[in-house]
């Protein structure tokens, strides 16, 4: 085969440090656009970025030349620097160390995009912690509560 092809779609989730609710409505659209721009600069297709005050979700088709960990590192580093420049009170902004990366079947991309689009409504009744635990259960991931939320 003369060329390399891949279609790897991933649903990423990561939160602010200590899940501090600092991604307010005034900065949120710009942050989401910036995260999508970082993804595009890494030759990845970003289907959607969304979230609420303490975390973000991205639906992304990864380029075949980047690992999940490298992608998340570049997202977090670049967006953290961007956030710190937006408002003086965000000067100490940072993301929590960990992240979730869940595989998505190409046929399920629309459902994931719809899920990300409905984050505001979704989080009226469910905390980030409850949402994340549900993803871990859905994918059969065993976890230690202390490790997940450090």
N, CA, C and O of each residue as an XYZ file, in Angstrom:
600
protein
N       0.846     -1.166      0.000
C       0.000      0.000      0.000
C       0.896      1.234      0.000
O       1.710      1.377      0.912
N       0.789      2.115     -0.959
C       1.707      3.237     -1.093
C       1.435      4.413     -0.153
O       2.261      5.319     -0.047
N       0.298      4.409      0.523
C       0.021      5.535      1.412
C      -0.536      5.038      2.732
O      -1.010      3.908      2.840
N      -0.470      5.902      3.734
C      -1.012      5.557      5.048
C      -2.299      6.337      5.258
O      -2.356      7.545      5.031
N      -3.307      5.640      5.686
C      -4.605      6.259      5.929
C      -5.071      5.910      7.331
O      -4.747      4.848      7.861
N      -5.837      6.819      7.927
C      -6.429      6.506      9.221
C      -7.713      7.310      9.390
O      -7.867      8.398      8.836
N      -8.610      6.753     10.154
C      -9.832      7.445     10.538
C     -10.056      7.117     12.006
O     -10.768      6.175     12.352
N      -9.435      7.914     12.853
C      -9.504      7.721     14.293
C     -10.191      8.949     14.879
O      -9.633     10.046     14.892
N     -11.414      8.739     15.363
C     -12.183      9.829     15.957
C     -12.170      9.629     17.462
O     -12.393      8.525     17.960
N     -11.903     10.725     18.185
C     -11.775     10.659     19.637
C     -12.606     11.764     20.278
O     -12.626     12.900     19.805
N     -13.288     11.409     21.360
C     -14.008     12.375     22.195
C     -13.104     12.670     23.388
O     -12.884     11.811     24.242
N     -12.585     13.893     23.436
C     -11.697     14.324     24.516
C     -12.487     15.093     25.555
O     -13.404     15.847     25.228
N     -12.118     14.891     26.813
C     -12.728     15.634     27.921
C     -11.611     15.979     28.894
O     -10.837     15.109     29.294
N     -11.528     17.255     29.273
C     -10.622     17.621     30.359
C     -11.148     18.847     31.084
O     -11.908     19.642     30.531
N     -10.728     18.979     32.332
C     -11.301     20.011     33.188
C     -10.249     21.011     33.648
O      -9.043     20.793     33.533
N     -10.760     22.103     34.168
C      -9.893     23.119     34.750
C      -9.269     22.560     36.029
O      -9.789     21.609     36.614
N      -8.174     23.141     36.452
C      -7.510     22.716     37.682
C      -8.497     22.808     38.839
O      -9.143     23.838     39.033
N      -8.607     21.741     39.595
C      -9.545     21.629     40.716
C     -10.989     21.863     40.287
O     -11.851     22.164     41.113
N     -11.246     21.721     38.988
C     -12.586     21.933     38.424
C     -13.121     23.304     38.796
O     -14.321     23.474     39.013
N     -12.229     24.277     38.867
C     -12.632     25.647     39.207
C     -13.449     26.228     38.048
O     -12.993     26.194     36.905
N     -14.633     26.753     38.317
C     -15.525     27.234     37.250
C     -15.131     28.612     36.712
O     -15.798     29.607     36.993
N     -14.061     28.662     35.950
C     -13.525     29.950     35.493
C     -13.688     30.201     33.993
O     -13.260     31.242     33.495
N     -14.296     29.271     33.276
C     -14.503     29.483     31.843
C     -15.884     30.109     31.690
O     -16.863     29.433     31.373
N     -15.936     31.413     31.924
C     -17.206     32.124     31.905
C     -17.741     32.340     30.502
O     -17.032     32.125     29.519
N     -19.002     32.767     30.409
C     -19.647     32.988     29.105
C     -18.921     34.003     28.224
O     -19.016     33.930     26.999
N     -18.201     34.941     28.823
C     -17.518     35.959     28.008
C     -16.266     35.415     27.320
O     -15.872     35.922     26.270
N     -15.645     34.402     27.892
C     -14.412     33.858     27.324
C     -14.632     32.509     26.633
O     -13.813     32.086     25.817
N     -15.722     31.846     26.956
C     -15.965     30.482     26.458
C     -15.948     30.351     24.929
O     -15.258     29.472     24.414
N     -16.685     31.194     24.181
C     -16.662     31.028     22.715
C     -15.257     31.189     22.121
O     -14.878     30.464     21.202
N     -14.502     32.134     22.649
C     -13.139     32.336     22.159
C     -12.236     31.158     22.479
O     -11.417     30.760     21.651
N     -12.380     30.598     23.674
C     -11.587     29.428     24.048
C     -11.921     28.255     23.141
O     -11.024     27.568     22.652
N     -13.200     28.028     22.917
C     -13.603     26.909     22.066
C     -13.062     27.086     20.644
O     -12.586     26.130     20.032
N     -13.137     28.294     20.134
C     -12.600     28.561     18.792
C     -11.088     28.357     18.767
O     -10.547     27.828     17.795
N     -10.407     28.772     19.829
C      -8.954     28.622     19.876
C      -8.547     27.141     19.947
O      -7.584     26.728     19.302
N      -9.280     26.355     20.729
C      -9.004     24.919     20.790
C      -9.187     24.274     19.419
O      -8.385     23.432     19.014
N     -10.234     24.664     18.710
C     -10.456     24.127     17.356
C      -9.331     24.542     16.419
O      -8.910     23.765     15.562
N      -8.846     25.767     16.583
C      -7.739     26.252     15.748
C      -6.460     25.451     16.013
O      -5.737     25.097     15.081
N      -6.192     25.173     17.273
C      -5.022     24.348     17.609
C      -5.152     22.984     16.936
O      -4.191     22.487     16.349
N      -6.325     22.385     17.018
C      -6.541     21.074     16.393
C      -6.284     21.144     14.894
O      -5.613     20.276     14.337
N      -6.813     22.175     14.241
C      -6.605     22.317     12.789
C      -5.131     22.520     12.465
O      -4.634     21.988     11.473
N      -4.431     23.286     13.294
C      -2.998     23.505     13.069
C      -2.200     22.205     13.193
O      -1.099     22.091     12.654
N      -2.756     21.242     13.896
C      -2.120     19.934     14.056
C      -2.619     18.942     13.002
O      -2.398     17.736     13.117
N      -3.291     19.464     11.979
C      -3.833     18.668     10.869
C      -4.905     17.684     11.297
O      -5.065     16.623     10.693
N      -5.634     18.040     12.336
C      -6.745     17.227     12.814
C      -8.053     17.922     12.440
O      -8.120     19.150     12.391
N      -9.081     17.136     12.180
C     -10.408     17.694     11.933
C     -11.117     17.816     13.270
O     -11.302     16.825     13.976
N     -11.509     19.021     13.611
C     -12.229     19.238     14.857
C     -13.708     19.386     14.513
O     -14.130     20.394     13.947
N     -14.484     18.367     14.862
C     -15.909     18.391     14.554
C     -16.667     19.332     15.479
O     -17.617     19.991     15.056
N     -16.247     19.399     16.751
C     -16.938     20.266     17.692
C     -16.112     20.459     18.943
O     -15.389     19.561     19.374
N     -16.230     21.662     19.533
C     -15.689     21.961     20.855
C     -16.840     22.549     21.656
O     -17.612     23.357     21.140
N     -16.954     22.152     22.897
C     -17.996     22.697     23.755
C     -17.639     22.446     25.200
O     -16.590     21.886     25.518
N     -18.523     22.868     26.056
C     -18.298     22.652     27.474
C     -18.987     23.709     28.297
O     -19.783     24.503     27.794
N     -18.665     23.703     29.565
C     -19.240     24.661     30.509
C     -18.101     25.284     31.306
O     -16.947     25.241     30.880
N     -18.416     25.851     32.439
C     -17.448     26.678     33.165
C     -16.237     25.934     33.711
O     -15.218     26.557     34.011
N     -16.328     24.595     33.848
C     -15.203     23.883     34.474
C     -14.587     22.779     33.617
O     -13.687     22.077     34.080
N     -15.056     22.610     32.368
C     -14.443     21.585     31.524
C     -14.823     21.782     30.061
O     -15.738     22.535     29.725
N     -14.084     21.075     29.202
C     -14.349     21.127     27.766
C     -14.449     19.716     27.197
O     -13.929     18.751     27.756
N     -15.138     19.639     26.068
C     -15.262     18.423     25.270
C     -14.825     18.773     23.860
O     -15.113     19.866     23.373
N     -14.135     17.859     23.204
C     -13.799     18.017     21.789
C     -14.072     16.707     21.075
O     -13.760     15.635     21.594
N     -14.649     16.786     19.895
C     -14.784     15.637     19.005
C     -13.818     15.886     17.861
O     -13.963     16.861     17.124
N     -12.831     15.006     17.708
C     -11.717     15.259     16.797
C     -11.368     14.001     16.009
O     -11.367     12.894     16.547
N     -11.075     14.189     14.729
C     -10.459     13.132     13.935
C      -8.975     13.396     13.992
O      -8.503     14.410     13.478
N      -8.240     12.505     14.606
C      -6.797     12.698     14.768
C      -6.061     12.494     13.454
O      -6.376     11.594     12.676
N      -5.086     13.339     13.230
C      -4.170     13.124     12.109
C      -3.378     11.854     12.402
O      -3.180     11.498     13.564
N      -2.934     11.184     11.376
C      -2.201      9.925     11.579
C      -0.802     10.160     12.131
O      -0.121      9.208     12.509
N      -0.367     11.410     12.182
C       1.005     11.726     12.584
C       1.127     12.204     14.030
O       2.214     12.603     14.447
N       0.043     12.175     14.802
C       0.116     12.683     16.172
C      -0.498     11.682     17.140
O      -1.502     11.038     16.836
N       0.117     11.563     18.303
C      -0.417     10.674     19.329
C      -1.462     11.425     20.156
O      -1.520     12.655     20.145
N      -2.265     10.676     20.855
C      -3.274     11.284     21.721
C      -2.610     12.163     22.770
O      -3.045     13.294     22.987
N      -1.574     11.672     23.418
C      -0.933     12.444     24.484
C      -0.295     13.729     23.952
O      -0.366     14.772     24.602
N       0.323     13.658     22.783
C       0.917     14.855     22.191
C      -0.168     15.862     21.820
O       0.004     17.063     22.030
N      -1.274     15.386     21.276
C      -2.377     16.255     20.908
C      -2.920     16.991     22.135
O      -3.100     18.208     22.103
N      -3.180     16.251     23.215
C      -3.724     16.873     24.427
C      -2.723     17.855     25.023
O      -3.107     18.934     25.474
N      -1.454     17.491     25.030
C      -0.432     18.402     25.561
C      -0.441     19.730     24.804
O      -0.394     20.796     25.419
N      -0.500     19.669     23.485
C      -0.502     20.899     22.689
C      -1.786     21.693     22.895
O      -1.748     22.922     22.948
N      -2.916     21.009     23.011
C      -4.179     21.694     23.295
C      -4.112     22.434     24.620
O      -4.425     23.622     24.698
N      -3.702     21.722     25.656
C      -3.692     22.304     26.991
C      -2.661     23.432     27.119
O      -2.957     24.482     27.688
N      -1.477     23.216     26.600
C      -0.427     24.238     26.701
C      -0.835     25.513     25.970
O      -0.770     26.607     26.529
N      -1.252     25.364     24.724
C      -1.623     26.530     23.932
C      -2.825     27.258     24.484
O      -2.818     28.487     24.558
N      -3.864     26.528     24.876
C      -5.074     27.175     25.367
C      -4.874     27.780     26.751
O      -5.504     28.786     27.079
N      -4.017     27.190     27.560
C      -3.727     27.756     28.870
C      -3.046     29.116     28.721
O      -3.393     30.069     29.419
N      -2.088     29.200     27.821
C      -1.429     30.492     27.563
C      -2.428     31.510     27.040
O      -2.403     32.675     27.436
N      -3.311     31.066     26.146
C      -4.330     31.953     25.578
C      -5.259     32.465     26.674
O      -5.554     33.659     26.721
N      -5.723     31.584     27.551
C      -6.635     31.977     28.636
C      -6.003     33.022     29.548
O      -6.665     33.980     29.949
N      -4.738     32.845     29.874
C      -4.063     33.769     30.790
C      -3.987     35.181     30.234
O      -3.861     36.141     30.995
N      -4.063     35.319     28.920
C      -3.991     36.637     28.283
C      -5.352     37.310     28.159
O      -5.423     38.491     27.820
N      -6.425     36.587     28.425
C      -7.757     37.110     28.161
C      -8.253     38.101     29.201
O      -8.814     39.139     28.852
N      -8.053     37.792     30.464
C      -8.544     38.629     31.552
C      -7.548     38.536     32.708
O      -6.981     37.470     32.947
N      -7.329     39.638     33.426
C      -6.364     39.607     34.527
C      -6.653     38.510     35.554
O      -5.727     37.902     36.091
N      -7.933     38.256     35.826
C      -8.270     37.253     36.833
C      -7.998     35.819     36.365
O      -8.090     34.881     37.158
N      -7.666     35.645     35.085
C      -7.329     34.315     34.574
C      -5.817     34.084     34.516
O      -5.361     33.108     33.921
N      -5.047     34.974     35.127
C      -3.592     34.862     35.100
C      -3.054     33.569     35.673
O      -1.956     33.149     35.307
N      -3.794     32.924     36.562
C      -3.355     31.664     37.157
C      -4.042     30.455     36.553
O      -3.996     29.363     37.119
N      -4.679     30.642     35.407
C      -5.443     29.547     34.797
C      -4.560     28.346     34.483
O      -3.418     28.490     34.047
N      -5.113     27.162     34.714
C      -4.457     25.930     34.273
C      -5.509     24.832     34.159
O      -6.597     24.915     34.729
N      -5.145     23.809     33.405
C      -5.988     22.637     33.256
C      -5.580     21.587     34.272
O      -4.433     21.564     34.717
N      -6.504     20.724     34.641
C      -6.187     19.584     35.484
C      -5.239     18.670     34.717
O      -5.266     18.655     33.486
N      -4.403     17.911     35.416
C      -3.389     17.075     34.774
C      -3.967     16.050     33.802
O      -3.465     15.917     32.686
N      -4.984     15.340     34.192
C      -5.489     14.240     33.395
C      -6.439     14.660     32.290
O      -6.729     15.840     32.093
N      -6.912     13.650     31.579
C      -7.889     13.868     30.508
C      -8.552     12.544     30.191
O      -8.056     11.478     30.554
N      -9.670     12.630     29.515
C     -10.325     11.441     28.987
C     -10.222     11.470     27.476
O     -10.362     12.528     26.862
N      -9.984     10.339     26.882
C      -9.940     10.202     25.424
C     -10.688      8.915     25.093
O     -10.211      7.814     25.369
N     -11.865      9.074     24.498
C     -12.748      7.945     24.252
C     -12.950      7.771     22.751
O     -13.252      8.733     22.045
N     -12.784      6.548     22.268
C     -12.937      6.277     20.844
C     -14.394      6.441     20.424
O     -15.322      6.153     21.180
N     -14.560      6.910     19.197
C     -15.891      7.150     18.641
C     -15.955      6.474     17.271
O     -15.093      6.697     16.421
N     -16.958      5.666     17.070
C     -17.164      5.069     15.745
C     -17.581      6.176     14.781
O     -18.364      7.049     15.156
N     -17.081      6.158     13.559
C     -17.464      7.204     12.598
C     -18.976      7.389     12.484
O     -19.444      8.511     12.287
N     -19.737      6.321     12.602
C     -21.197      6.425     12.521
C     -21.804      7.158     13.718
O     -22.955      7.590     13.660
N     -21.033      7.300     14.806
C     -21.534      7.946     16.021
C     -21.082      9.394     16.185
O     -21.388     10.020     17.200
N     -20.367      9.930     15.217
C     -19.852     11.300     15.336
C     -20.988     12.299     15.536
O     -20.878     13.189     16.380
N     -22.072     12.171     14.781
C     -23.184     13.122     14.922
C     -23.766     13.097     16.331
O     -24.124     14.145     16.868
N     -23.864     11.929     16.929
C     -24.382     11.822     18.292
C     -23.448     12.497     19.293
O     -23.907     13.156     20.226
N     -22.144     12.335     19.101
C     -21.179     12.979     20.000
C     -21.236     14.498     19.834
O     -21.189     15.232     20.821
N     -21.337     14.964     18.605
C     -21.451     16.408     18.350
C     -22.707     16.953     19.035
O     -22.654     18.006     19.670
N     -23.821     16.257     18.914
C     -25.059     16.695     19.567
C     -24.890     16.714     21.083
O     -25.375     17.627     21.751
N     -24.205     15.710     21.627
C     -23.945     15.664     23.065
C     -23.131     16.886     23.498
O     -23.442     17.516     24.508
N     -22.105     17.211     22.743
C     -21.265     18.373     23.066
C     -22.067     19.658     22.933
O     -21.923     20.562     23.756
N     -22.905     19.752     21.918
C     -23.728     20.944     21.727
C     -24.697     21.182     22.877
O     -25.090     22.322     23.126
N     -25.085     20.128     23.578
C     -26.073     20.244     24.655
C     -25.468     20.291     26.053
O     -26.143     19.968     27.030
N     -24.223     20.683     26.156
C     -23.562     20.695     27.462
C     -24.255     21.603     28.476
O     -24.410     21.218     29.636
N     -24.667     22.778     28.070
C     -25.320     23.698     29.016
C     -26.549     23.042     29.644
O     -26.694     23.042     30.866
N     -27.428     22.487     28.822
C     -28.636     21.834     29.336
C     -28.278     20.610     30.165
O     -28.848     20.384     31.232
N     -27.337     19.830     29.673
C     -26.925     18.600     30.331
C     -26.442     18.861     31.751
O     -26.750     18.098     32.666
N     -25.687     19.939     31.935
C     -25.081     20.187     33.245
C     -25.974     20.971     34.200
O     -25.536     21.373     35.277
N     -27.189     21.179     33.815
C     -28.156     21.723     34.773
C     -28.535     20.659     35.799
O     -28.947     20.980     36.914
N     -28.392     19.395     35.416
C     -28.805     18.305     36.301
C     -27.684     17.319     36.632
O     -27.894     16.398     37.422
N     -26.516     17.493     36.052
C     -25.438     16.523     36.262
C     -24.112     17.258     36.406
O     -23.795     18.143     35.611
N     -23.335     16.886     37.429
C     -22.024     17.499     37.617
C     -21.020     16.913     36.638
O     -21.256     15.861     36.044
N     -19.911     17.595     36.478
C     -18.836     17.075     35.648
C     -18.378     15.715     36.171
O     -18.156     14.790     35.389
N     -18.236     15.592     37.489
C     -17.773     14.343     38.068
C     -18.725     13.190     37.722
O     -18.278     12.102     37.356
N     -20.037     13.431     37.839
C     -21.009     12.392     37.501
C     -20.943     12.044     36.014
O     -21.024     10.875     35.639
N     -20.797     13.065     35.178
C     -20.694     12.845     33.738
C     -19.466     11.993     33.414
O     -19.551     11.045     32.634
N     -18.338     12.330     34.010
C     -17.094     11.618     33.719
C     -17.149     10.168     34.209
O     -16.692      9.255     33.521
N     -17.714      9.968     35.406
C     -17.879      8.596     35.902
C     -18.732      7.771     34.940
O     -18.447      6.597     34.704
N     -19.773      8.382     34.389
C     -20.644      7.678     33.438
C     -19.862      7.268     32.187
O     -20.069      6.172     31.665
N     -18.967      8.134     31.703
C     -18.129      7.765     30.553
C     -17.217      6.600     30.910
O     -17.044      5.677     30.114
N     -16.641      6.638     32.085
C     -15.752      5.546     32.497
C     -16.523      4.233     32.578
O     -16.026      3.197     32.136
N     -17.723      4.264     33.134
C     -18.548      3.053     33.200
C     -18.936      2.584     31.797
O     -18.871      1.391     31.503
N     -19.337      3.513     30.936
C     -19.760      3.165     29.574
C     -18.652      2.423     28.832
O     -18.917      1.477     28.091
N     -17.403      2.860     29.038
C     -16.278      2.260     28.329
C     -15.598      1.148     29.128
O     -14.568      0.620     28.711
N     -16.178      0.795     30.277
C     -15.646     -0.318     31.056
C     -14.308     -0.039     31.696
O     -13.510     -0.956     31.886
N     -14.047      1.207     32.031
C     -12.772      1.591     32.634
C     -12.888      1.521     34.151
O     -13.721      2.199     34.752
N     -12.047      0.696     34.760
C     -11.990      0.661     36.218
C     -11.131      1.817     36.681
O     -10.113      2.135     36.066
N     -11.547      2.446     37.772
C     -10.823      3.635     38.229
C     -10.881      3.743     39.739
O     -11.750      3.168     40.395
N      -9.949      4.484     40.261
C      -9.871      4.801     41.675
C     -10.336      6.246     41.822
O      -9.769      7.143     41.197
N     -11.353      6.481     42.634
C     -11.905      7.836     42.805
C     -10.818      8.863     43.128
O     -10.826      9.966     42.582
N      -9.914      8.515     43.986
C      -8.862      9.435     44.402
C      -7.975      9.808     43.225
O      -7.593     10.969     43.075
N      -7.646      8.827     42.389
C      -6.780      9.070     41.231
C      -7.487      9.910     40.185
O      -6.877     10.798     39.590
N      -8.764      9.645     39.952
C      -9.508     10.356     38.918
C      -9.633     11.832     39.257
O      -9.584     12.668     38.355
N      -9.792     12.177     40.520
C     -10.097     13.569     40.880
C      -8.948     14.308     41.526
O      -9.179     15.353     42.133
N      -7.722     13.824     41.430
C      -6.611     14.563     42.034
C      -6.254     15.799     41.259
O      -5.337     16.525     41.643
